[in-house]
Amino acid sequence: MSSVAPLSLPEAFALIDATWPAAAVHQLGPFTLREGRGAGSRVSSASLEAPYTQADLEAVIAAHRALGQVPKFQIRPGLPGNDALDADLAARGYEVADATVIHTAPVETLAGEVPPVTAFAHWPPLAIARELWESAGIGAARQAVMARAAGPKACVLGRKQDRAAGAMFIGLSGERAMIHALVVLPEVRRLGLARAMIHEGARWAAEAGAREIALVVTRANAGANALYLSMGMVEAGGYHYRREANP
């Protein structure tokens, strides 16, 4: 069995930041503001690190706008001050978006046999993997996030019905790996390809020195959540966003 300690919430968020890094990070008093440059909420939101005042909140909202970003905050229930921040933003009319689950498991839990010519890890991504991501809305800005990840990393290309049909990014930080950008073509879903790609990611991660693997998925994605739980992953926490409504 893996000897790595269970993933704590602060460790989970540090792992997300390490394996899916923003283009720039700005420390504004008690807030960390991520500059995403069009790469989505995870790298374009602010998070609370210490007690704040209303003046601190106004400053980070203004900084968001100065970067050309819609003001958005990642709310982390269970961490100090986040419930109060959630209430403050709700009072300002900020809307909830993308309730997200953090799943985790020891590497050996996700190990499994990969059928021949079904999934393989490599880096840099092949052109067909980039095309698969692009078809799922993971374009150049998000692929630039993968390129920025400083630690060991891999693209897992999945094949089904004699063609490339899935792509996944996995990055390593310390003894933990994180899966991002897992996509499978709609016409070959529910045929075991995502499971095989995760098995291949676990094989790569184990060889790279990881003892634990995590991923995040929106709570609304019932099919993906069911898959991850069926593979032995457990929920380690979650988060949601508060974003300015009608900016």
Protein Blocks (a to p, Z undefined) as FASTA:
>chain_A
ZZbdcddfklmmmmmmmmmccfbdcdehjbccddekhnajklmcccdfbdcdfklmmmmm
mmmmmnopacdddddehiahklmmmmmmmmnopacehiacdddddfklmgccddehkbcc
dddddfklmmmmmmnopafklmmmmmmpmbdcddddddeehiafbdcddddehjbccdeh
iacdfklgonommmmmmmmmmmmmmmnopabdcddddfklmmlmmmmmmnopacebdcdd
dddehZZ
